[in-house]
């Protein structure tokens, strides 16, 4: 699954994770910490939507 930040367009791909920020490949979006923030703009998880 892929999720997109509605504020800046940064994409979180579960199969890739976010290794630069300590999130391993395969980490599901719902398993990200509640305080997860977009690495580009700082938006919270509530600002992300599932990509089509």
Residue pairs with C-beta under 8 A, 6 or more apart in sequence:
1 13
1 14
1 28
1 29
1 50
1 51
2 11
2 12
2 13
2 14
2 50
2 51
3 11
3 12
3 14
3 29
3 48
3 49
3 50
3 51
4 10
4 11
4 12
4 48
4 49
4 51
5 11
5 12
5 38
5 40
5 41
5 43
5 47
5 48
6 43
6 47
6 48
6 49
7 38
7 41
7 43
7 47
8 38
8 40
8 41
8 43
10 38
10 39
10 40
10 41
11 51
12 18
12 29
12 32
12 48
14 26
14 27
14 28
14 29
15 25
15 26
16 25
17 23
17 24
17 25
17 26
17 27
18 39
19 25
20 39
21 39
23 32
29 45
29 48
32 45
34 45
35 44
36 44
36 45
37 43
37 44
38 44
38 47
38 48
